[in-house]
């Protein structure tokens, strides 16, 4: 029945949003714990949590247990900020370290975007000829990868907290560290960057403007990204394998752009590149929304991938210019929280719109709404 199909897609939107929302809540707490007890032990605890979520997935004989697996996985994925702190010292001596750092992070995610969907599509194709608890095999495959992650961190990673904090800035109490973490999940506080102290009023306004731009961009971006599978299946009758190859092309484009062009940008071109990226995603949404053939769809997806490769690392670099040296972590932490919140809200709103008013209206409205962050960034005084 159509009502049953729509119910399934609404649930998928809820699950996608729930996972990101749990990351939004967990990341500051995980970061606070790592400030007191060290990066490596908290990282290992999170990785064990991720492995446990795959065990629950393999054992899930009912939907409730599967949802519990997603909850455990979402909370455990709060370790991403710790990974980012590990990566930054490796690029600290470069001419433009923040941009290089942001581009490397983008490349890492893009490579995952290349490999992950293809593997998932292969399992989906394999599952068509299976019966019974076929989902146990992909769950065990994911579990094996997570165990390798644990072993890698256990053997290779070294504790970096002392070097990062230079001794005197290390958190002295768990209560104090977790109290500071509230600034990353209280909605009025994160949009106003209240945790950033002693900042000139003009700089604070620029920070709030950049945060709002980033939130709107990722809110609309994540909605399109999440509903692409609905669109390609519903409109173009794509199989899981075809969808996997589609995401492969998107990820490959982003990785090539960030690896060859974005990370080499001179400082005076960073804002210009971010503005151009925000402008490019407008026709990307329009092309996808109006697509009646794979050619127009892929033109839109190509613009979508190029825009993403340009906007995210450049926005991270721009926001890093604001705030004193000892508050860079706070600024970037709030900025990442806004991104996680946008990714939590975007998929469920986009899913509801997609199945209520249709893909064309959803993407066209989203595309024209993206003129707002483009105009705001263009008028921004940050250089």
Secondary structure, DSSP 8 states (H G I E B T S, - for coil): -HHHHHHHHHHHHHHHHHHHHHHHHHHHHHHHHHHHH-HHHHHHHHHHHHHHHHHHHHH--SHHHHHHHHHHHHHHGGGHHHHHHHHHGGGTTSTTHHHHHHHHHHHHHHHHHHHHHHHHHHHHHHHTT--SSTHHHHHHHHHHHHHHHHHHHHHH----HHHHHTTTTS---HHHHHHHHGGGT-HHHHHHTTTS-S--HHHHHHHHHHHHHHHHHHHHHHHHHHHHHHHHHHHH---HHHHHHHHHHHHHHHHHHHHHTGGG--GGGHHHHHHHHHHHHHHHHHHHHH-SSHHHHHHHHHHHHHHHHHHHHHHHHHHHTSS-GGGHHHHHHHHHHHHHHHHHHHHHHHHHHHHHH-HHHHHHHHHHHTHHHHHHHHH----
